[in-house]
Amino acid sequence: MIVRDEESVLTRSLSCAAAVADEVIVVDTGSSDGSAEIASRAGAKVFGFKWRDDFAAARNYSFSLASCDYIMWLDADDVIEEEDARTIKALVAAGGFDVAMLKYVSAPLCYYRERILRRSMNFVWQGVVHEVIAPRGNVVYSDAKIIHKKVKRGDPMRNLSIYQKHIARGICLDERQKFYYGRELYYNRMYVSAVAVLENFLKGGGWNVNKAEACRTLYYCHTALGEREAALRALVGAFIYLPPCAEDCCLLAAHFLGEGNLDAAEYWYARALDCPADMRGGGFVNADYSVFVPCIGLASVADRRGDYAAANMWNERAGAAKPHSQCYLHNKTYLASRLQGHSSGG
């Protein structure tokens, strides 16, 4: 682990690490709280690293300190549940792989990350922010998951500031870093700049999965700028790189619903339900778009048509996916009154 000022969550993550690891290494990048002391008391090997706005450099230093056959990385606010810990231990005990891809859950997103790596392969982290290791060798996928549970809000400008410092030094971002730089601009509501960076990214190389995601981000940027036609063009541009995913379908459906085109909205919400979540495609998968969002959308379509029984059916399907959703509960009350009134009127 690399940590900085994580005393609020570090004991939790160290306990998870100890459940699966033979040695726990914590690299402190300049904490002003008790993180280093907490790690030391928990039995971790603690090292210092002078922070230089480069997450990959810190990760690579932490990997250089490992002595076991396999290296697993965690963030300080990651959690491993007991069942997943058993799965991880069995996976490593069996060995025979170079990279193990584990599910990374940061609700509602879920995707695979290169999580356990054979030390003798000398993998190298790349990227000053959103650092990554390119998998090679024998790559296996496991159902074990790492759950990201933040308890404090981070600095929203941190990653963007790191990128801008590197750009100011004359360092050129590679294609993957351009993609993430554009997303950081979007997260910080710098929509015009984000559009320029992401459109530049689309003109170069890079993974198709990132290009499709860039189109989706451009859709959100143009929508925030009130540019509906540009937003729609950006969204359908994603289809050049990959088949439509559930999120694409739902966004298209919402566009048509906003225009009052109920047939088109119904078609695209239904297509979202037909789209399997490609967990191994390398992209971010938002589970809400696979069931909850399209079912809520289809309930809205049926409601506008006055078909309250169908609307209630779709809303209940949405509720089965997220029973505590305020949207579902509001619809439930509303549709109950509509059905009662319709029945009384009939």
N, C-alpha and C positions, 0 to 999 in steps of 0.2 A: 504494500500500500504506500501511496504518497499522500501525506496529510498536511494540513495547515489549519490551525484553530478549529479542531473538530472534537473538542472534549465533550460536547453534548451527545455525540453518537458513537464515539470511538470504542467505548467499552462494549457496546452491542456488537459492532462489526468484528472486534478482536475475538469475542466469544465465538462468533460464527467461524472465523478463520481457524481458531484453535480446534474446532470440531472436525476439520478436514485436513489440516496441514501438519507436517512434521516440524516445520520451522515457520515462524511468522516474522517478516521483515517490515519494519515501518521506516520510511524515509520522510523526515520532517523538513519541510521547505521554508521554515521560518515562523513557527507558531509563537504567538505572544500569550497563549493560554497554557493550560496544563497538559496538552496533547502528548508531548514527549514523555512526561512523567507517568501518565496513565498507561501508555504503551509499554513502558519499561516495567511497571508493576505487574502488568498482565503477562509478562514473560516474553514479550517480543524483543527482537534485536533492533535497536533504534540507531539510526544514522541521520546525520544532518546533510542537507544539500542546499547550496546557495541558489535561491530562485533567480532565474534569468528569463522569465516570460516564455517558457518552453516546456510544455507538458511532456513531450516525447523525450527530452533530455533527462527529465527527472525519472520517468518510467525506465529508461534504459539504464540509468544508474542503479535503480532499485533491482533490476534484473541481474545486473553484474554482481550483486551481493549474494544471490541465491546459490545454494550448494546441492539441492536435491535434483532428481532426474527430471521432474516436471515443475513448472512454475505456474502458479495461478495468481491473477491480479484481482484486487478488489478496490472499490472506493470506500471511503470512511462511512458513507451512509448507505452501504449495501447490506442486505440481510440474506442469510441462507437458512431456510426452514429445515427441520430435522429430516424429513423424508428426502429432500434434495441433497442434504449433506451425505446421507447414506448412499445415494445414487452416485455422487461425485467420488466418494471413497472407493466404491466398487469399480468405477470407470478407471481410476488411476491404478488400482491394484491389478486390473487386467492388462493395462498398458497397451503397447503395440500401435499407438497413434502418435502423430506429431503435433496436431492441433485438435483440440476439442472445442466445438462450438456449443455454447450453452445459451439458453434463453435469458434475455435481459428484460425484465418487466418494470416499466416505469409508467404506471397506469395513466391513460388507457393504452399507451404504446407497448408493443412487445416485438422484439427482434432478436436475432442471434448475434452473438459477439464471440470473437476469438478469445477464449477465457483461460484455457489451460494449454501450455505449450511445452514441448520437449526442450530442455535446456541446451542439449548438445546441437540443436539446429541453429543456435545463435540468431534468433529472431531479433529484429530491430524495429523499435517504434518510430513512426514518422508522423510529423504534423505538430506544429507548435500548439494548436488547439484541436480538439476532437481527434486526438492522436489514435493511430491505428497500426496494427501489424497485418501485413498481407499474408494470408494463410498459404502454406505450401506443404508438400509432402503428403502424408496420409491424414486426411481431414475427416473427423467423425462428428456426428451431431448427437447431442444428448437431450433428453427431456428435462434434465435438471435445470432449475431456474435460479437466477440471482434477482432479488427484488430490491429496487432502488427506493428507499424510504427517506426522503428529506424531512428534517424537522425545523429547518430554518431557511429563510429565503436568501439565496446568494446574491451577489452583485450582478445585476443584469448587464452591466457594461464591461464586465471583466474580460470575456472572450473577445468582444469587439475591440476593446482597448489593446489587447495583445496583438491582434491582427494589424491594427493601425500603427502600432509602434514598429512592427517588422516592415511594413510597407514604407514607413518614413525613413527607415534605414536603407532603403533601396533593395530590399529582399523581394524577389518575385514569388508570388504564390503559385503553387502547382494547381492543376485542374481541380483536384479534390478540395484543396484549401479555398479556392475561389468559390466553390459551391457553398462551403460552410460559412465563408465570409459574407456571402449574399444572404444567407439565412440569419446570421447574427444582425445584419442591418435591418432585415424584416422584423425580427424579434424586438428591436429597439425603435420600431416605427419610422425608420428612415427609408420610406417606401421608394422614393425616386432613386436614391442611391442603390437600393437593393435591386431594383429593376435593371439598372445599368450593369451591375456586376453579374447578375444571373443571365442576362442576355448575352454578355460576353462569354460566360462559361459555356453556354449552349453552342457557341460558334467553334469551340475547341474540342479536345478529347474528353475523356472521362467515362465513367460507368453509365450505362443506360439507365440503371436504377436511380442514380443521382440526377440524371437529366430529366427523367420523368418527375422526380420530386421537385426539381427546380421549376418545371412548368407549373406544378401545383402551387408552389410558393409565389410565383409570378401572378397566378390567379388571385391569391389572397392580397397581394400588393395592389394590383389594379382595382380590386374590389374596394379596398380601403381608400383608394384615390377617387372612387366614384366612376371608374372607367369600365362599365359593364361589358362593352363589346370587346375591349382589349383583354379583359379577364376571361371571357369565353374563349377567345382565340388561344390564349395561353394554356387554358385547361385542356382543350382538345389537342393541343400540341404535344401533350404527354403521350398520346396514342402513337406518335411516330416512333417512340422508343420502346414502349411496352404495351401489352394489351391492357384495356381499362381495368383498374382495380376497383374495389368497393367504394373507396373514398371518391374517386373520379366520378363514378356513377351517381353517387349521392349529391355531389356538388353540381353536376349537370341537372339532376332532377330538381334540386332547389332553385336553380336558375330558371327552369321552365315553370316551376310552381309560382315563382315570383311574377312571371309574365302572364299567369293565368292559363297556361297551356297544360291542362290536366292530363291529357293523353300522353304527352311526352314525359311529363313528370312521373306518371305511373309507370311508364316503360322503363325509365332509368332507375327508379327505386327498385323495381322488380329485378333488374339486371344486377343490382348490388347484392341482392340475396343469392344470386347465382354465382357470384365471384368467390372462389375459395381463397382463403388467406394464404399467401405465399410466404410462409415463415422463413424459407431458406433462400429467398431471392436477394437478400442483402439489404432490403429497404425497411423503413419503419412501417409497422402494421398497427393501425388503430382499430381495435376490436369493436368499438362502437359502430363503425361503418358497416360491419358485416351483418348485424342483426338489428340493433336498437334504432339507429338512425333511419334506415330504410323502412322499418315498420312504423315508426312515428310519421315518416313522410307519407306512407301509404294511408295511414289513418287520416292525415290532413287532406289528402286527395279525396278520400271517400266522404269525409265531412263536408267538403265544399260541394260535392255532388248530392248531398242530402241523404246519403246512404249510411245512416248512423250505426246500423248493425255491423256493416263491414268495417266502419271506422273503429268500433269497439273491439272487434276481433283483432285488427292490426295493433291497436293500442295494448291489448292484453298480451300479444306476442312480444311487444317491446318491453312490457312490464316483466315478463318471464326472464328477460335478459338483465334488466336493471330494475328490480322491484321497488327500490327506494328513490328512484328518479322523481324529482319534483315535476318534470314535464309529464311523465306518465301519470302521476297521481292527480295532477290538475286535469288532464284529459279524462281520466276515469270519472271524476266528479262531474265534469261538463257533459260527457257523453251519457252518463246515467240520467241526468236531467232531460237531455234531448230524447233519449229512448222512452222515458216515462211520459213526456209530453206527447211524443208521437203515438204512443200506445193509447193514451187518454183521448187524443184527437181522433184516432181511428175508430 
